[in-house]
């Protein structure tokens, strides 16, 4: 699996006083949707829905 961890960046030596660290970096929805297990799961669910729709249209 691809290592996407980020090492903390050391503070600049000329920084005066404590610096507020930004909140945890959120990757967002597009990063979550790009994960292969989620894409496989969504593809399976989509195929099941498509199969049910085709069955309803042509068999029943």
ZIVENCOR-V581254 format. One record per residue. SS is DSSP state (a for helix, b for strand, c for the rest). PSI is psi in degrees with one decimal (none if undefined). OMEGA is omega in whole degrees, 0 to 359 (NA if undefined). Layout:
SS	PSI	OMEGA
SS	PSI	OMEGA
This chain:
c	146.9	181
c	130.3	179
c	111.6	182
c	14.5	181
c	151.3	179
c	131.8	177
c	146.5	180
c	140.1	180
c	128.4	179
c	147.7	181
c	148.9	178
c	142.8	182
c	-21.7	182
c	5.4	179
c	131.0	181
c	124.4	176
c	174.2	179
c	143.4	181
c	132.9	177
c	126.6	178
c	140.1	178
c	159.0	179
c	164.8	179
c	133.6	182
c	114.5	179
c	134.4	184
c	-26.7	174
c	-178.5	187
a	-38.0	182
a	-34.6	177
a	-40.6	180
a	-39.2	181
a	-17.5	182
c	-0.4	181
c	130.7	184
a	-44.1	180
a	-38.0	178
a	-40.1	180
a	-37.9	177
a	-44.6	179
a	-46.7	180
a	-34.5	177
a	-40.9	179
a	-44.9	179
a	-41.7	178
a	-40.9	178
a	-38.9	177
a	-42.5	178
a	-41.2	178
a	-42.5	178
a	-42.4	179
a	-39.8	180
a	-44.3	179
a	-40.2	178
a	-44.0	180
a	-37.2	184
a	-41.5	190
a	-22.6	184
c	-44.5	183
c	none	NA
